Amino acid sequence: MSVSGRTYIAITMDSDFDESWSDTSEEDEGRDITPIQSRAYQIEMFEHSMKGNVIAVMATGSGKTQIAKLRIQAELERSPNKLVWFTAPSVVLAYQQYRFLSQHLPAYQFRLITGMDNAEYWTSLEIWRKVLYHIHVVVSTPAILQQALNHGFVAMKGISLLIFDEAHHCVKDSSMNSIMRHHYHPKLTPETLHELPHVLGLSASPITKKREEVADLENNLNATCKSPLLQLEEYTTFVNMPEPLVLTHSPTPHHSSDLLDRLTAAVCAVNIEQDPAVAVLRRSKARYAQEKLEKILRKQRTPAMEEMQALLRSCTDIQQNLGAWACDMFIKKCVEKVELTSSRELEFLATESPSAERSVFIASTLKSVHLPLRMANLDLTTTGSVSSKVKLLVEFLRECYQSDLRCLIFVKTRPTAWSLTDIINNHPLTQDRYRAFSFVGVSNPTYRGVCDFAELGVQHDNFESFRRGGLNVCVATSVLEEGVDVPAMNLVICFDERPNFRSFVQSRGRARQRESRFVMFPEAALKRTQWQALEDEMNEECQKSLDSIEHRERMERVEEADSEVFRIPSTGAVLTFAEARQHLDRFCARLPNKDTAEHAAPVFILEGQPGVELHAKVYLPSSLPPSLRTAKSRSSWLTEKRAKQDAAFQAYRALYDAGLVTDHLLPSEVAKDQEASKEDDEIEKRDGLYDVLKQYNPWPNIMELWEASGSPTVYAHRLTMEAPGCVYPCMLLLLPVKLSKLSFSLFTTKTAGLKVTIGVGVERQGFPLDVAQDITFLLLTSVLQRRLTGLRKEHLPSLFVPDIEQSSLPNWYGAASRSIPMIDFDQTNDAKRRSYLVHRKRSNVPFLWQPNALYCDDHQTYDVSARNRPTSISVTLLPRTLEFLEQVNKPESIPEVVKVLRVDECSVLGLPSEYGTLMLFIPSVMHVLEVALRSVAACEGPLTTIGLDDLDLVSHALTLPGASHTRNYERLEFIGDAILKFYAALHVFADHLNYPAYHLTRSRGRIINNARLQRATRVLGLDQYLSRRAFAAKEWAAGVSELKPLVKQPSKELSSKTLADVVEAVIGVASVSGVEGGFSEEKVLAALKLFIGEVAWRPLSEIVAQIHPPEEMSESAADMLAPVEAMIGYSFQHRSLLAEALTQSSLASDVRSTYDRLEFLGDSVLDYVVVPKLFHSSLRLGPDQMSVRRAALVSHQTLAFFAQKTCCTRSSFQVHTDPRTKKSTDTEQHQTIYLTDYIRQVGNQHAPRERQATLSNFREIQASILEFFVSGTRFPWTLLSRLGAPKSFSDIIESILAAVFIDSRDNLGACEAVLETMGYMSLVRRFANERDIDTQHPESKLHEVIQTQVREGPQPPLEIVTQERKKKGEPGTDWRCRVTIDGKLIARVKHASCSDEARYAAAERAVEALRKKRKRGSTEVQQDAPKEQLEQEEQEPNDFLDTVERQ
């Protein structure tokens, strides 16, 4: 192959499948990875490790660390009082494993111990006790554990699990083998066996040379080597090895380094007698000092000289391999480091310190190099500044660059890695496109040499940036060949030769992306025989893989007969082996997937030997109950295909038996989609509108009772009206039926109103009904005669009389029915009265006259005996409106209309004026009475079994919003909905213990969907008792509304939602009926049984009693959850419930369920706690207010915030050892452990990053959010969304509530106490008790503002568009959003942390912009800017986040 005139040698070879992918690496987003097989490997190897000591032999990148994580978690739950000790052979690998494990298991305390901690100076048991205080897992190099065991600071009996990474090193005299030989094997006796830890070895290296080597390794670790049994499809799925390209080059002369010559001269000229180390030894008389001096003089080497000679060797190698520029740059950096180190040593340390004296001596020796170095001009553009090999490399990098390139370059030595990194970052051909860093092994930092630039923390930070795409080239030594978790590359370059075949295979295994390249730079002098030997070895390994594939393929062609067929007699559906996998795949594909790392497809594992006896086991997603997650083939088979089909067949049959598959052998939701279930058709299908019965009119029935033969029973109800500054007389309302108490308000203006109370009816014997009819007729006709044309007193269904002695009523009527001509009127006969009703001839409406008021003609008071009596009077018109039930559209005040009447045309009525004024409100009162009487009929009819006794609430529940703005069902429907949802959720939860959460949701949906509820309303005939027409004063006729035809006939259709809402409102009435601020379960159950009779409704205590908690955990495992109990303030009787509430996903083999079912129930429990608090608020919040406040309280953002806020602290000791003084000091430190750290997940590689990002955001916004929760007036939707928490954070709040509810045996008080401990209930109380809090969602507010500004015509199209973009020059993405109305730009935001934050902030800005334009009187909006302008604006800083915080 030829590129740009150079020759490339292509070598084609296959490789084992298992080096082609990694599930613990953070892969490129665009790469199509299939972690399903990873799950299969992990499950199989994890199960092996739980059964005994194993060495998991799996390829690089196949998820061995994930297996270790699962095994550690299981062991900590099993033996929490012992240590888990993880050893890794190198500091770099130990550091990576520590980071991975501690990030994925944040609830546990980890300790990393390496030589960098100077652990060799921890020489007392007290130090080790502090080092291990409150530690669950230790990650160290083997030498650290060996040292601790050798000195008795750690004992094997204190370790429950011992993990050896790169376990193939456990041979001969290695530290690993020494640990096992001296501290493990001696206790392999029956008496002490229980004291030994379990052993898990991890290895990626094939051990195929001799069987004896495998046996030795197994014997050394007392473990058995296990590898996953490969499945045929995996051979082809994962083989993704690149074709190696060999870049040949010819050495060409290049510039030599002048600085190297000076360095060589300086090092060669060193006089050993001038070395401070020699001087110190000569002054000492001690024998050991003289022996050491003799050894130094014999070898002519001191530590300082060894360092300088190592520097010289490194620079010489760099000169030859990389060129003069790299050599000069490396010398420059080393000399500058020496100068800086020596100055610091002299400043901070005693001059007699060996390290200080060494640094000063080296600095003085290299001074001859340092002076010309300052004057040197290092230039990479100079011809010959780099070697031909480097030139070939940078040209190749330039040609193969692509935006998503991820490159790994292997070199031999650490100095080469650092120098080559400098070249790539500074060479003109690569500096603009490549961002390189080095990754090398790390040495003991007790004293870092002249040419040691390794910094472990910096390396790993760069490595994380490399994973995320911030850096794109890693120059590494062989430390990245083995063990260290490296993401898949699309370019791997071996700049230096690989020393052997194993190194070659491991290096090439890093190039795992599709269309990746593997490039080698062999030396020109490589002998043909050496290359041929390597090629032969590669071909031999490839042929083994090919032979294995061909053998398995031949075996799979063997035909085996089915052994089972499953038939459904009722439908004729048939399940066979051949279709079982397809059915199972289809079922699993429809399962919800809350853990994004978990795939829905079934996972198969093979057991046995292909072609001889093979079994298969299938694992289904963890959203299913544990009993349904696994199935095993019933028979043994020769082929993999039949074994898997058998397992799938058994799994699908189990799903059918559990009710998750229909009689048509289809998943339940498929049956619903295809309308295969009659029950679903009846319940789920609904129309938008339904014909309903004519609205029931109670007045004819009342008239029948009045006219019944004999004396009707009379019930007197005391009617009172109260208003500030007004006095109204008390009256009696007479009816032939008894009503319970009614209270309501009437509104005269926007701010003024009356409180009306109708007391409980009291039976009156011998009441003079004739007189009562006369009085009522008089009262009504005196004031409302214009509305009562043709009315007779016998038509009056309700009677009103003054609340006076029954015997006084005739006299009162006689006085009230008289009228006196004004000309004959003498006020002195009734001096107490301040005002009168005055009637004018030819007028049906009386006027209000106040005698003490001034007259219009002579400004004198009226006096009948005066000589010059006035001929006219000033009167006030009574208000003409009769509509007082609604506060909307009322004026701010009612102006008095004054008229002048001639005295000779007027007469003064005997009816007291206050009764006349009161009569204006009677039409409104009678409308309320009509609604109440209709409600009474409903209670005595279809609702009789409930036993409702609060007529006021029932009237509200049966009144549609269109009939009244203030007295309708909406508030009651709000609480009734929560109660129905809660009871339905609890019943399906208890009745279907094997149903996964999504089936519970569907089952509950069948109970409480609008179609089912509206049907209940119509079947019961409750629709005729619904008050659906608003009070119309123009149509009022003393309550006999049907005596004359209506102008507009009422509609005979109602929406299904309205009919369903009525049911929920009645349930709401039942819950509070007869219980002040409490709850009546008896009436609720009666209502539920009435409306939804097909469900066996039971009391809460009875339902909860039938819910059996999960299998109990061991006491030691349960103790691990004690911190969670402390955080939430509740101690569980059954901690297995708490464990389930914290499990987001688990292995299929785990007996623990995920929290999905509990979260389903907890959602209703939370509503059941929050909604009553808002409903029973003294503010009497409206339904809209309650809805938006509830939405804010139970939103994901709010719950996630409180989940993150809930935490505790755990203490440990940080031990610092000074290598110079060899003394150790300890500092107690406190680590914050959050509730969310205890979320149990499997396989979610992004969880640590999500957790860290959420925690960082939480710390940033916590103070502002808490400030609002205490005193803010606008809910911080945008700021809360910045938290960016995974959904699992809010889910566990709900799942924990459900767990507490079940564990406490339906004690809602315990649930409230948990929320109180979290601080949540204080926010609920504030929302319930403070009116001026704006909780409306920004997007909802935007829609509302648009609607108010566009009152007529169609609403203009609104678009809210979000976009995710990669940040320039740094990892990660940011979000931006644009709001347009009718194509015109309204608002824009940039640099948001997530989509929600961008949308909310943009909506808030749009609302502000629209309101400002409205104030300016402008309806115009900003025109959409051209694309070029938008792109320019994207570059400008955006301070909207700061703006949000200030708000």
Order of alpha helices (4+ residues) and beta strands (2+ residues): beta-beta-alpha-beta-alpha-beta-alpha-beta-alpha-beta-alpha-beta-alpha-beta-alpha-beta-alpha-beta-alpha-alpha-alpha-alpha-alpha-alpha-alpha-alpha-beta-alpha-beta-alpha-beta-beta-alpha-beta-alpha-beta-beta-alpha-beta-beta-alpha-beta-alpha-alpha-alpha-beta-alpha-beta-beta-beta-beta-beta-beta-alpha-beta-alpha-beta-beta-beta-beta-beta-beta-alpha-alpha-alpha-alpha-alpha-alpha-beta-alpha-alpha-alpha-alpha-alpha-alpha-alpha-alpha-alpha-beta-beta-alpha-alpha-alpha-alpha-alpha-alpha-beta-beta-beta-alpha-alpha-alpha
